[in-house]
Structure formats: structure tokens, C-alpha cells
Amino acid sequence: MSIYVDILVAEIGSTTTVVNAFNGIQSNDPVFIGQGQAPTTVAAGDVTIGLKCAIDDLKNTLKATELCYGKMMASSSAAGGLKMTVHGLVYDMTSKAAKEAALGAGAIIHTVTSGKLRTAELNKISVIKPNIILIAGGLDYGERDTALYNSEKIMELMAGIPVIYAGNIENAPEVEEIFRVYNSKLYIAPNVYPKVDLLNVEPTRRIIQQVFEEHIVHAPGMTKVREMVTGTIIPTPGAVMEAAKLLKEELGDLVVIDVGGATTDVHSVTAGSEEIQRILLAPEPEAKRTVEGDLGMFVNMPHVARKIGIDKLSRELNFDIIPIMETLKAIPITEKEIIFVERLCSEAVLTAMERHAGRIRRLYGEAGRGAVAEGKDLTQVKYIVGTGGALTRLPSRVNIMKRIATSSRLDLLFPTTEAEVLVDNHYIMASLGVLSKEFPESALKLMKKSLNI
């Protein structure tokens, strides 16, 4: 039996490539029809090998003798993902704003600097070999020298690497001249921190994803990807953020938690409460992503277990966890493996949320007792959404997410118990983030189906 599919969306991961198939994309009733997966083949020098295998797996799932499709789109974290370095003027101002822009676009940030680049920092950039470099610094019509100095030093060191400039707008003509001399690709974005206490990160996020799409095809193993992927390619974490922002427009303020094998990502889309905004020490973006590189269910499983305590875990679960740690695969199978991974997942979720959320700090001074807020306010969140392998497949996934509100300390700006838990049951949120770049209405309908709403 031959099957025709409107659109395939591939998620090319560091270890696994997943392909999701969708039909009726330009109708009032788009449908998700199946998923295939295979090992990613970056090491073989060609990710399309694994991509073709994932399509073959999908074909077997659909019991098709032949599978034809109209278009293929993709997200990717293969070939090291989107490696970026970020350079600003003041760490808590322009450097932080540039970092927020890069994280929200799906980047893996390898270093953030503030002030004029020192020799050791330049050497570190040279070792990292980033895919993209982001330069910021200076309020609009404010300090100029640092961003110009950093532009020259980076170009002397890394000519040929795409660079985004998102600093003092007054510098733009001179920065363009610096890059013209070195014949390097430069993208000018609006200032990420144009005025004190004002963030403007969304334009830079969009440019980062554009640059990623233009240059990912040159990454190791990715050179043939355009032979198959005819549509949009964006970083996988950035795709989840795109889905979160689209869903927020429909449902209201939300937080998305993605627990993977190596990391736990938290994406929140909320402005917070007016009460907290009045006492907030520094501005936060409405759409914020944090990534915890030490919290994962497979690659970083030993780290999470040690964080809780090996002996404590064995007593709590009432069995010896060491044999399980020694033999655990990416997907838990036995009852004890599932119980063990669920406990680790709960720890990862709560830890990642604590690192993502802001907090209230009490102050005591001559005027008496007061309070200030730091970080992201999640108190207005209406929905907690789980995606990723753990939070879409583990039996206790809903209870794990419900513990967020009930376990919060009083000083943490966590969601309340009124927040509703939703699960990306089809595990397609990243693919729908990609799809939303060209078909937002269909992506939203498919997302609501996966969330059972």
C-alpha cells in the first residue's frame, strides 16, 4: 500500500532522529498520523542516512510499501547543536539580555563575557569554534568603545564565523565597516538592551534562527541535509519555544518542561503579575528559556542520582539502585527501572524549576521591612506542560508536574496549585514549533489535540 503524507517534520537529535508525519495541513482538521525513529548518523558524516532510516521506520509503522511526502521540515540539535558565544558590556544588563536572546532561540551557550575581551577569553572562543557569535553592548547612544573593540578582536580571531551585532545602534555603521574589511558575514539586529530596564530580545532571536538555518548545512554530517529537508530548519530547543509562544496566545500564561536524556529545559511565556513587576530588580523577558546541562535521565542519570544521594535513594525506593544504574538504557523497561527514573525525573523537574523561577528577597533597612523580586515570576502561569521522553511516557508524569506547586518554598515565584497540568501525549511539540513557522493555525490545532484540550 502506497501512502502520501503532506508534511514530514524531522527532529534530528544528537543520538536519535525522529520523523513525525502530518496530513491535512491546509485543511480545518490536520492530523498526526505516525512517527518513525532511527539513530542519528552524524558520525557517519551524513545525517540523511539516519533520516532515511527513520522514514523507513515510519513506513513500517504505517504498514506502507511506499511512502511519499510533499514537504519536509526539520529541527536539529545534531552536530553539537547551535553553539554560540555571547559578548556584552555589563554582565547584568547587555550580556544578560544577549544571553536571553540566544537561549530563547535554542542556542547552546558556551561562554558569556562582559567588558572588553581579554586574551584568555579570546583563546577560549578560538577553542570553542562557535557556529554563531553574538555581540552586544551599550545602551542606544551610550557607551560605544567596548562593542567596537570586541568586534575587531573577534574578527581578527574568527573571520568567517557568522556574527550578529545587537548593541548600541549608533555603532552599526562602524561595525559594518569592520566586517566589510574582513569579508565576514554580519547581521545587524536592534539593540537587545536599548534603554535601562528594557529588554528587546525577540528580533535577535529571529535572526539567530535565520542564521542557524543558513549555516547548519555546513556543520559536520549536515552537508547533505538540504537534499531532503526542503522547508524550515531551526534548533530543536528553539522549536519548543516557538510552540510554547503559539500556545500561550491561545491558552494564556504557561510553562513548558522538557526532560531529556542529557538536559532539562524550562520554557516560560508569562509577563508575571503587576505586583511583582513593581518590585522586580531587573527586567525579565516574557519568553524565557533555561537549560540545565546536569539534569538528564540517561546521559546525566548518575549525576541526578548522586544529587539525591545513592544510599538515600535506595532506602526511599526500598531496593538497591546500583544494579539499575549499571544497566539502565535510554528507555526504562522493568518496574524498578520505571520507579527509579520517575524519582530522578521528579528531582530534575523541581531543581530545574527552582533555577528557572524568580524569588522574593526580604530587606531590612532604616525604613523598616521591605521586599524585592529577582528573576522570572511564574505566579500567573495557568498551565504546566510536559514534553520530552520522560514527561510524555512515564506513568507518574502528571503527579510529577503537580508537585511543582505543592513543593514550592514561600520565597519562590512558582505556579500556584490552580495551574493545570497538560501532557504532549504524541511527543510532537518540537515538530509543531517548526511547523508553526509556516502553518501556525494547523500547528496550534495539532498541539491542542496532543494536549487533549
C-alpha positions in Angstrom: 0.0 0.0 0.0 1.3 3.4 -1.0 0.7 6.3 1.4 1.0 10.0 0.7 1.9 12.4 3.5 1.5 16.2 3.3 4.5 17.1 5.6 7.2 15.3 7.4 8.9 17.1 10.3 12.3 15.6 11.3 13.8 16.1 14.7 17.5 15.4 14.2 18.9 14.9 17.7 22.4 14.2 18.9 21.7 10.5 19.2 18.2 9.8 17.7 16.4 11.1 14.6 12.6 11.2 14.9 10.2 11.8 11.9 6.6 12.9 12.5 4.0 12.7 9.7 1.1 15.1 9.3 -1.8 15.2 6.9 -4.5 17.8 6.1 -2.1 20.7 7.0 -4.1 23.2 4.9 -7.5 21.9 5.9 -9.6 22.6 9.0 -8.7 19.2 10.5 -4.9 18.5 10.4 -3.9 15.1 11.8 -0.8 13.5 13.2 -0.6 10.1 11.5 2.6 8.5 12.9 6.2 8.6 14.0 9.4 6.8 13.0 12.8 6.9 14.5 16.4 5.8 14.0 19.9 6.5 15.3 21.3 9.9 14.1 24.3 9.4 11.8 26.5 12.5 12.3 29.5 10.2 13.0 29.0 8.7 9.5 29.4 12.1 8.0 25.8 12.3 6.7 22.7 12.7 8.8 20.5 11.8 5.8 21.4 8.2 6.4 19.7 8.2 9.8 16.9 10.4 8.4 16.1 7.8 5.6 16.2 5.0 8.3 13.7 7.0 10.4 11.4 7.4 7.4 11.7 3.6 6.7 10.7 3.1 10.4 7.7 5.4 9.9 6.8 3.4 6.7 6.8 0.2 8.7 4.7 1.8 11.4 2.1 2.9 8.8 2.4 -0.6 7.1 3.1 1.2 3.8 5.0 -0.4 0.9 5.8 3.1 -0.3 5.8 6.5 1.4 5.6 9.8 -0.5 5.6 13.2 1.0 5.0 16.8 -0.2 7.5 18.6 2.0 10.0 18.0 4.8 10.9 20.5 7.6 13.3 19.9 10.5 14.7 20.9 13.8 18.2 19.9 14.8 20.4 19.6 17.8 22.9 17.3 16.0 26.5 18.2 15.2 26.8 19.9 18.6 23.6 21.9 18.3 23.7 25.6 17.9 27.0 26.6 19.6 27.2 30.3 20.5 29.3 32.7 22.4 27.8 36.0 23.7 29.7 39.2 24.5 28.3 42.4 26.1 29.3 45.3 28.2 27.8 44.9 31.7 27.0 41.3 32.7 23.7 42.0 34.4 22.5 44.3 31.6 23.6 43.8 28.0 25.4 40.5 28.4 22.3 39.0 30.2 19.9 40.4 27.6 22.0 38.9 24.8 22.2 35.6 26.6 18.3 35.5 26.9 18.0 36.1 23.2 20.4 33.3 22.4 18.8 30.8 24.8 15.3 31.6 23.6 16.4 30.9 20.0 17.6 27.4 21.0 21.4 28.0 21.4 23.9 26.2 23.5 25.9 29.0 25.0 29.5 28.1 25.6 30.7 31.3 27.1 29.3 34.8 28.1 31.6 37.7 28.6 31.3 41.3 29.7 33.6 44.3 29.0 36.5 44.3 26.6 37.6 40.8 25.7 40.8 39.6 27.4 43.4 37.3 25.9 42.2 34.3 27.9 38.6 34.9 26.7 39.7 35.2 23.1 41.7 31.9 23.4 38.6 30.2 24.8 36.5 31.4 21.9 39.1 30.0 19.5 38.8 26.6 21.2 35.0 26.6 21.2 34.7 27.3 17.5 31.2 28.6 17.8 28.6 28.4 15.0 27.5 32.0 15.7 28.9 34.9 17.7 26.6 37.5 19.3 28.0 40.9 20.1 26.0 43.4 22.3 27.0 46.3 24.5 26.0 49.9 25.3 22.5 51.5 25.5 21.4 53.2 22.3 23.5 56.3 22.0 25.5 55.4 25.1 28.9 53.7 25.5 30.5 52.7 22.2 34.1 51.6 22.6 33.6 48.1 24.1 31.4 46.7 21.3 33.7 48.2 18.6 36.8 46.8 20.3 35.2 43.3 20.7 34.1 43.3 17.1 37.6 44.0 15.9 39.2 41.3 18.2 36.6 38.7 17.2 37.1 39.3 13.5 40.9 39.1 13.8 40.4 35.8 15.6 37.4 34.1 13.9 36.9 35.6 10.5 34.4 33.6 8.6 32.1 32.8 11.5 28.6 34.5 11.2 28.3 37.3 13.7 25.2 39.1 14.9 25.5 42.6 16.3 22.7 43.7 18.7 24.3 46.5 20.6 24.3 50.3 20.6 22.6 51.3 17.4 25.0 54.2 16.9 27.8 51.7 16.3 26.1 49.9 13.5 27.8 51.7 10.5 31.3 51.2 12.1 30.7 47.6 12.9 29.6 47.0 9.3 32.8 48.6 8.1 34.9 46.3 10.4 33.2 43.2 8.9 33.5 44.5 5.4 37.2 44.7 5.7 37.3 41.1 6.9 34.8 40.0 4.3 32.7 38.2 7.0 29.0 37.6 7.3 27.4 40.2 9.6 23.8 40.5 10.7 22.6 43.7 12.4 19.8 43.4 14.9 18.0 46.0 17.1 19.7 46.6 20.4 18.8 43.8 22.9 19.1 46.4 25.8 18.3 49.8 24.2 17.3 51.6 27.4 17.8 50.9 31.2 15.4 48.1 32.3 14.1 47.5 28.8 14.7 44.2 27.0 14.2 43.8 23.3 15.3 40.2 22.6 12.7 38.9 20.1 14.2 40.5 16.9 17.6 38.9 17.8 16.0 35.5 18.4 14.5 35.6 15.0 17.8 36.5 13.4 19.7 33.8 15.3 17.3 31.2 13.9 17.6 32.6 10.4 21.4 32.4 10.7 21.2 28.9 12.0 19.1 27.8 9.1 21.5 29.4 6.6 24.7 27.8 8.1 23.6 24.5 9.7 24.1 22.8 6.4 27.8 23.4 6.7 28.1 21.6 10.1 29.8 18.2 10.2 27.4 15.5 9.0 24.8 18.0 7.9 26.2 18.9 4.5 23.6 16.8 2.6 20.6 17.7 4.7 19.2 20.1 2.1 18.9 17.2 -0.3 15.9 16.0 1.8 14.8 18.9 4.0 13.1 21.4 1.7 11.5 23.6 4.3 12.5 25.4 7.6 15.3 24.1 9.8 15.6 25.6 13.3 17.3 24.5 16.6 15.2 21.9 18.5 15.0 23.9 21.8 14.1 27.0 19.8 11.3 25.0 18.1 9.9 24.1 21.6 9.9 27.8 22.5 8.1 28.6 19.2 5.4 26.1 20.2 5.2 27.5 23.7 4.7 31.1 22.4 2.0 29.9 20.0 0.2 28.0 22.7 0.3 31.0 25.1 -1.6 33.1 22.6 -4.4 30.6 22.7 -4.5 29.4 26.3 -2.7 32.1 28.4 0.5 32.1 30.5 2.3 28.8 30.7 5.5 27.0 31.4 6.8 24.0 29.3 9.2 21.5 30.9 11.2 19.2 28.6 13.1 16.5 30.5 15.6 14.7 28.2 18.4 12.2 28.4 21.1 14.8 28.9 19.4 18.1 29.9 16.2 19.5 31.3 14.9 22.7 29.6 12.3 25.0 31.0 10.4 27.5 28.7 8.1 30.0 30.3 5.9 32.5 28.5 4.4 35.0 31.0 4.9 38.6 32.0 4.1 37.8 35.6 2.0 39.8 38.0 1.9 43.6 38.2 2.6 43.4 41.9 5.9 41.5 41.3 6.8 43.7 38.4 6.7 46.8 40.7 9.4 45.3 43.0 11.5 43.5 40.3 15.1 44.5 40.4 15.9 43.8 36.7 13.7 43.1 33.7 12.9 39.6 32.5 11.8 38.6 29.0 8.2 37.4 28.6 9.5 34.3 26.9 12.4 32.8 28.8 14.3 29.5 28.4 16.8 27.9 30.8 18.7 24.8 30.2 20.2 22.6 32.9 23.0 20.6 31.4 23.4 18.4 34.6 19.8 17.2 34.8 19.1 14.3 32.4 17.5 10.8 32.7 20.2 8.9 30.7 23.5 10.7 30.0 23.3 12.6 33.3 21.4 9.9 35.3 24.4 9.3 37.6 24.7 13.0 38.4 21.0 13.3 39.4 21.2 10.1 41.5 24.2 11.4 43.3 22.5 14.7 43.9 19.7 13.0 45.8 22.2 10.5 47.4 22.7 6.9 46.4 22.0 5.4 49.9 19.1 7.8 50.4 17.5 6.7 47.1 17.9 3.0 47.9 16.2 3.5 51.3 13.5 5.6 49.8 12.7 3.3 46.9 13.2 0.2 49.1 15.6 -1.5 46.6 19.3 -1.3 45.7 19.6 1.2 42.9 23.3 0.5 41.9 22.5 -2.6 39.7 19.8 -0.5 37.9 22.3 2.4 37.4 24.8 0.0 35.8 22.3 -1.5 33.3 19.8 1.3 32.6 19.1 2.0 29.0 17.6 5.2 27.5 14.1 3.8 27.9 13.3 2.2 31.3 11.5 -1.2 31.0 11.2 -3.0 34.3 9.0 -1.9 37.2 12.1 -0.9 39.3 13.7 1.0 36.4 10.5 3.0 35.9 10.2 3.8 39.6 13.8 4.8 39.7 13.6 7.1 36.6 10.4 8.6 37.9 12.1 9.6 41.1 15.0 11.1 39.1 12.6 12.9 36.8 10.8 14.5 39.8 14.2 15.7 41.2 15.1 17.1 37.7 11.8 18.9 37.3 11.8 20.5 40.7 15.5 21.5 40.5 15.1 23.0 37.0 12.0 24.9 38.1 13.9 26.3 41.1 16.7 27.5 38.9 14.3 29.0 36.3 11.9 30.8 38.7 12.5 34.0 40.5 12.2 34.6 44.2 11.3 37.2 46.8 14.1 38.7 48.9 13.2 40.3 52.2 15.1 43.5 53.1 15.5 45.2 56.4 16.6 48.9 56.5 16.1 52.2 58.2 12.6 52.5 56.7 11.7 49.0 58.1 11.0 45.8 56.3 10.6 45.6 52.6 10.8 43.1 49.7 12.3 43.0 46.2 11.9 40.4 43.5 14.6 38.7 41.4 14.2 36.6 38.3 11.2 35.2 36.5 7.7 35.5 38.0 5.7 32.3 37.3 2.8 33.0 39.7 0.4 33.8 36.9 1.0 30.6 34.9 -2.2 28.8 34.1 -0.8 25.7 32.5 2.2 23.4 33.2 3.0 21.5 30.0 5.2 18.4 29.9 7.1 17.3 26.8 10.2 15.2 26.1 10.6 11.5 26.6 10.2 11.4 30.4 7.2 13.7 30.8 5.3 12.1 27.9 5.9 8.5 28.7 6.4 7.9 32.4 3.2 6.6 34.3 3.5 9.2 37.0 4.2 12.2 34.7 1.2 14.2 35.8 1.8 13.7 39.5 5.5 14.7 39.0 4.4 18.0 37.5 1.7 18.6 40.1 4.4 18.6 42.8 5.8 21.8 41.4 3.1 23.9 43.1 2.9 21.9 46.3 6.6 21.7 47.0 7.5 25.4 46.4 9.1 27.4 49.1 7.3 30.6 50.1 10.1 32.8 48.6 9.9 31.1 45.2 7.8 32.7 42.4 6.3 29.3 41.3 3.0 28.5 39.6 0.1 28.1 42.1 -2.0 24.9 42.7 -4.6 26.4 40.3 -2.2 25.7 37.3 -3.5 22.9 35.2 -1.1 20.1 34.0 -1.1 19.2 30.3 0.9 16.5 28.6 2.2 16.4 25.0 0.9 12.9 24.5 2.1 12.5 21.0 5.6 13.9 21.8 5.4 16.3 18.9 5.8 19.8 20.4 9.2 20.5 18.9 7.9 19.4 15.5 4.9 21.6 15.8 7.2 24.5 16.7 8.9 24.0 13.4 5.5 23.6 11.6 4.3 26.9 13.2 6.8 28.9 11.2 4.8 28.2 8.0 1.5 26.8 9.2 0.7 28.3 12.6 -3.1 27.6 12.6 -2.6 23.9 11.8 0.3 23.6 14.3 -2.0 25.0 17.1 -4.8 22.6 16.2 -2.4 19.7 16.3 -0.9 20.8 19.6 -4.3 21.0 21.2 -5.1 17.5 20.1 -1.8 16.2 21.5 -2.6 18.0 24.8 -6.2 16.7 24.8 -7.8 20.1 25.0 
